[in-house]
């Protein structure tokens, strides 16, 4: 279960790829009409990907059925009792420290109001320009320990690599080292499980995709679709 905050072009691509990888996704933007536009945009993108033979036509409605728009931030972070594992909250707003700090302040406040404890969430920043220290410094320590960098590489769709890193921690600068270190290790383990479940690999820090690599991602997806399509055709023939 994932929440994507920020429904611009990059946030829409992140949401779409998370859907493709089997997640349920809630879209949220401070400008509510952008979240609605994002849902419509994802629908059109899926149709274009079918036309380009990168998805099967039967996938479109199945993926869209798992995508909803949250009316407010509290509704976006609300836990689903049927869901196992941490709620993945992915921030995809413009890459400015003040903007991202404000988003995470509001996210933490919403979690507190909804009774969502730190261990139930992973706060993921899609930043390239800001440091996690800058984003975490105003957070309560328990929530700061649940902040990770999780940057989806452009163009996001079909890319199997993600840049994941944790908040750096200086044990000599904190008397609470044993407690905070333990929280960070729990976060690291949770992040590793998420990456594994989503069938992603960890990219190097500040990794960027070249045009040739992006093309290779599309080629790999074409091969997947051909294999999946063969299975679908076989199942259809058996039903007939």
C-alpha positions in Angstrom: 0.0 0.0 0.0 1.6 3.2 -1.2 0.8 6.9 -1.0 2.3 9.2 -3.7 2.4 12.8 -2.6 2.9 15.2 -5.5 1.0 14.5 -8.7 3.2 16.2 -11.3 4.7 14.3 -14.2 7.3 12.5 -12.1 4.8 11.6 -9.3 2.4 10.2 -11.9 5.2 8.0 -13.4 6.2 6.7 -9.9 2.6 5.9 -9.2 2.1 4.1 -12.4 5.2 2.0 -12.0 4.2 1.1 -8.4 0.8 0.0 -9.7 2.5 -2.1 -12.4 4.6 -3.7 -9.6 1.5 -4.9 -7.8 0.9 -2.1 -5.3 -2.3 -0.3 -4.3 -1.7 3.4 -4.7 -3.3 6.5 -3.2 -2.7 9.7 -5.0 -2.6 13.0 -3.0 -1.7 16.6 -4.0 -2.4 19.8 -2.1 -4.1 20.9 -5.3 -6.8 18.3 -5.4 -7.5 18.8 -9.1 -3.9 17.7 -9.8 -4.6 14.3 -8.2 -7.7 13.8 -10.3 -5.7 14.9 -13.4 -3.0 12.4 -12.4 -5.5 9.5 -12.3 -6.8 10.4 -15.8 -3.2 10.8 -17.0 -2.2 7.4 -15.7 -5.2 5.9 -17.6 -4.1 7.5 -20.8 -0.4 6.5 -20.3 -1.5 2.9 -19.7 -3.5 2.9 -23.0 -0.4 4.3 -24.8 1.8 1.6 -23.3 -0.7 -1.1 -24.6 -0.6 0.5 -28.0 3.3 0.3 -27.9 3.0 -3.4 -26.9 4.6 -2.7 -23.5 1.5 -3.8 -21.5 -1.4 -6.2 -22.2 -4.8 -4.6 -22.8 -6.2 -6.7 -20.0 -3.8 -5.1 -17.5 -5.3 -1.6 -17.8 -8.4 -1.9 -15.8 -6.8 -4.2 -13.3 -4.1 -1.6 -12.6 -6.5 1.3 -12.4 -8.7 -0.6 -9.9 -5.9 -0.4 -7.4 -5.4 3.4 -7.8 -7.5 5.9 -5.8 -7.4 9.7 -5.0 -7.2 10.7 -1.4 -9.3 13.8 -0.5 -7.0 14.9 2.3 -3.7 13.9 3.8 -5.2 12.2 6.8 -7.2 10.0 4.5 -4.1 9.3 2.4 -2.1 8.0 5.4 -4.9 6.0 7.0 -3.9 2.4 7.6 -5.7 -0.5 6.0 -6.1 -3.2 8.6 -5.9 -5.9 5.9 -2.5 -4.6 4.8 0.6 -6.2 6.0 3.9 -4.3 6.2 4.7 -0.6 6.4 2.7 2.0 4.5 5.0 3.4 1.9 4.7 7.2 1.6 6.5 8.5 -1.4 7.1 12.3 -1.6 7.5 13.5 -5.3 7.1 17.2 -4.9 9.5 19.8 -6.4 13.1 19.4 -5.3 13.4 22.3 -2.8 14.2 21.9 0.8 11.5 24.2 2.2 8.8 22.5 0.1 9.8 19.0 1.1 10.2 19.9 4.8 6.7 21.3 4.8 5.3 18.1 3.1 7.0 15.9 5.7 5.8 18.1 8.6 2.3 17.7 7.3 2.7 14.0 6.8 4.0 13.4 10.3 1.2 15.6 11.8 -1.4 13.5 9.8 0.1 10.3 11.0 0.0 11.4 14.6 -3.6 12.6 14.2 -4.6 9.2 12.6 -2.7 7.2 15.2 -0.2 5.8 12.7 2.9 5.0 14.7 6.4 5.4 13.1 7.0 1.6 12.8 3.9 1.5 10.5 5.3 3.8 7.8 8.3 4.3 5.6 8.7 8.0 4.7 10.4 8.0 1.2 11.8 11.1 -0.4 12.4 11.1 -4.1 15.0 13.9 -3.8 18.2 14.2 -5.8 19.2 17.7 -4.6 18.3 17.7 -0.9 20.0 15.8 1.9 18.0 13.6 4.2 19.5 15.4 7.2 17.9 18.6 6.0 14.5 16.9 5.7 14.7 15.0 9.0 16.0 17.8 11.3 12.5 19.1 12.3 10.9 15.6 12.6 10.3 13.8 15.9 13.3 11.3 16.2 11.1 8.2 15.9 9.7 9.4 12.5 13.1 10.8 11.4 14.5 7.3 11.8 11.8 6.1 9.3 12.9 8.5 6.6 14.7 7.0 3.6 15.8 8.3 0.2 14.0 6.3 -2.4 14.5 7.9 -5.8 12.9 6.3 -8.8 15.1 6.7 -11.9 13.6 8.6 -14.8 11.6 7.5 -16.8 10.4 5.3 -13.9 8.3 3.0 -16.1 9.9 -0.5 -16.4 13.1 0.6 -14.7 14.2 -2.1 -12.2 16.6 0.1 -10.3 15.9 2.5 -7.4 18.3 4.7 -5.4 17.8 3.9 -1.7 19.8 5.4 1.2 19.3 6.2 4.9 19.7 9.2 7.1 23.4 9.4 8.0 23.9 9.2 11.7 26.9 10.3 13.8 27.0 8.2 17.0 29.3 10.7 18.7 26.8 13.5 18.3 24.0 11.8 20.1 23.6 10.5 23.6 20.6 8.4 22.3 22.9 6.5 19.9 21.8 2.9 20.9 18.1 3.7 20.6 18.4 5.6 17.3 20.8 3.1 15.8 18.3 0.3 16.5 15.5 2.3 14.9 17.7 2.9 11.8 18.5 -0.8 11.5 14.8 -1.6 11.6 14.2 1.0 8.9 17.1 -0.5 6.8 15.6 -4.0 7.0 12.1 -2.7 6.1 13.5 -0.8 3.1 15.4 -3.9 1.9 12.2 -6.0 2.2 10.2 -3.4 0.2 12.9 -3.4 -2.6 12.8 -7.2 -2.7 9.0 -7.4 -2.8 8.8 -4.8 -5.6 11.5 -6.8 -7.5 13.8 -3.8 -7.6 17.6 -3.6 -7.4 19.4 -0.9 -5.5 21.2 1.6 -7.8 24.3 3.6 -6.9 23.9 6.9 -5.3 22.9 9.7 -7.7 22.5 7.1 -10.4 21.1 8.4 -13.7 19.9 6.4 -16.7 21.3 7.1 -20.2 19.1 6.9 -23.3 20.5 3.5 -24.2 19.8 2.1 -20.7 16.2 3.4 -20.9 15.8 1.7 -24.2 17.0 -1.5 -22.7 14.4 -1.3 -20.0 11.7 -1.0 -22.6 13.2 -4.0 -24.5 13.1 -6.1 -21.3 9.5 -5.1 -20.8 8.6 -6.1 -24.4 10.1 -9.6 -23.7 8.0 -9.8 -20.5 4.8 -8.8 -22.3 5.5 -11.4 -25.0 5.9 -14.1 -22.4 2.8 -13.0 -20.4 0.8 -12.7 -23.6 1.6 -16.2 -24.5 0.3 -17.4 -21.1 -2.9 -15.3 -21.5 -3.5 -16.8 -25.0 -3.0 -20.3 -23.7 -5.4 -19.7 -20.8 -8.0 -18.3 -23.2 -7.7 -21.3 -25.6 -8.1 -23.7 -22.6 -11.3 -21.9 -21.6 -12.6 -22.1 -25.1 
